[in-house]
Amino acid sequence: MQKLIILPVVALLALTVAGCHIAYTPDVQQGNLLDEKMVDQLKPGMTKHQVLVLLGTPSVRTPFDNSRWDYVSTQSRRGSKPKVRTFQLTFNNDTLVRTEGDFFARDPQQLIKESRKYNSGYPATETQGDKSQSPKDKKDGGGLGQGTDDGH
């Protein structure tokens, strides 16, 4: 009898844990992993074979349009929406003509987070820095213990 009670309780507990995302879910990277150094080496006029050697096989090659290759990557992290990055190459008569895409676009939230560790506490609109000369600054003597209003 106790086994019959324990089984539904364990199953209910397992469903609760799975529904709350307490269980571990790994980060998943799928598709092409391109390096900025490799993409910087792309030049108009390269052949398809040279591009294949440099970047590898594209994710998508449309059978109806041999002049376009797409490199696609998706990245899923715990607790966030999947990010899809694309990089498109256009060929004309087997030679590279144009590249477009946001494959190396940086996440704005990540850029803000990284920039905060270098923030020195100054507002972004500050133009004078530490050396401002306001009337209040001139009134203070500039030394320690100086600049009191009663002259002592």
C-alpha positions in Angstrom: 0.0 0.0 0.0 2.8 2.4 0.8 4.4 1.7 -2.6 1.2 2.8 -4.3 1.3 6.1 -2.4 5.0 6.8 -2.9 4.9 6.4 -6.7 2.4 9.2 -7.4 4.1 11.5 -4.8 7.5 10.9 -6.5 6.0 11.5 -9.9 4.3 14.7 -8.8 7.6 15.9 -7.2 9.5 15.2 -10.4 6.9 17.1 -12.5 7.1 20.1 -10.1 10.9 20.2 -10.3 10.9 19.9 -14.1 8.3 22.7 -14.4 10.2 25.1 -12.2 13.4 24.8 -14.3 15.3 23.7 -11.2 16.6 20.8 -13.1 19.8 21.5 -15.1 19.3 22.5 -18.8 22.5 22.9 -20.7 23.4 25.8 -23.1 23.0 24.6 -26.7 24.9 26.0 -29.7 23.8 24.7 -33.1 24.8 25.6 -36.7 27.9 27.1 -38.1 30.6 28.5 -35.7 32.3 31.3 -37.6 35.3 33.2 -36.4 35.6 36.9 -37.1 39.2 36.4 -38.3 37.9 33.9 -41.0 35.1 36.3 -42.1 37.6 39.2 -42.3 39.6 37.2 -44.9 36.6 37.1 -47.2 37.2 39.3 -50.3 35.0 40.0 -53.3 36.1 37.9 -56.2 36.9 34.7 -54.2 35.6 31.5 -55.7 33.1 29.2 -54.1 35.8 26.6 -53.5 38.0 29.2 -51.6 35.0 30.2 -49.5 34.3 26.5 -48.7 37.9 26.0 -47.6 37.8 29.2 -45.4 34.3 28.9 -43.8 33.2 25.4 -44.3 29.9 24.1 -45.7 27.0 26.6 -45.4 24.0 25.7 -43.3 21.6 26.4 -46.1 22.2 26.1 -49.9 19.0 26.8 -51.8 18.5 24.3 -54.6 16.7 27.0 -56.6 19.3 29.7 -56.2 22.9 28.6 -56.4 24.1 32.1 -56.0 23.2 32.4 -52.3 24.7 30.6 -49.3 23.5 31.1 -45.7 25.4 30.4 -42.5 23.1 30.2 -39.6 23.8 29.7 -35.9 21.4 29.4 -32.9 22.4 29.7 -29.3 20.1 28.8 -26.5 21.0 29.8 -22.9 19.1 28.9 -19.8 16.5 31.5 -18.9 16.7 33.5 -22.1 15.3 33.4 -25.6 17.3 31.6 -28.3 19.5 33.9 -30.4 19.6 33.4 -34.1 22.6 34.7 -36.1 22.8 34.7 -39.9 25.5 35.5 -42.4 24.6 35.5 -46.1 27.0 35.2 -49.1 26.0 36.2 -52.6 27.8 34.8 -55.6 27.8 35.8 -59.3 29.1 33.2 -61.7 30.9 31.3 -59.0 32.6 34.4 -57.5 31.8 36.1 -54.2 30.1 39.4 -54.8 28.6 40.5 -51.4 28.3 39.5 -47.8 25.6 40.6 -45.3 24.3 39.6 -42.0 24.5 40.1 -38.2 26.5 37.0 -37.3 28.9 39.0 -35.1 26.4 41.5 -33.7 26.9 42.0 -30.0 24.0 41.6 -27.6 23.2 45.2 -26.3 22.5 44.0 -22.8 25.9 42.2 -22.7 27.7 45.3 -24.0 26.1 47.4 -21.2 27.0 44.8 -18.6 30.7 44.7 -19.8 30.9 48.5 -19.9 29.8 48.9 -16.3 32.9 47.2 -15.0 35.0 50.1 -16.5 32.6 52.9 -15.3 34.4 55.4 -13.2 31.3 56.9 -11.7 31.1 60.0 -14.0 27.9 60.8 -15.9 28.0 60.2 -19.6 27.3 63.9 -20.3 30.2 65.1 -18.2 32.6 67.3 -20.2 34.7 69.1 -17.6 36.0 66.1 -15.7 37.7 66.7 -12.3 39.1 70.1 -13.2 35.9 72.1 -13.3 36.2 75.7 -12.1 32.8 76.6 -10.7 32.4 79.6 -8.3 32.0 77.1 -5.4 35.4 75.5 -6.3 37.1 78.9 -6.2 35.6 79.8 -2.8 37.0 76.7 -1.2 40.7 77.1 -0.5 41.6 73.8 -2.1 43.5 72.5 1.0 42.4 70.3 3.8 40.5 72.1 6.6 40.5 75.4 4.6 37.6 77.3 3.1 35.3 77.6 6.1 32.7 80.3 5.9 33.7 82.0 9.2 37.4 82.5 8.2 39.0 80.5 11.0 
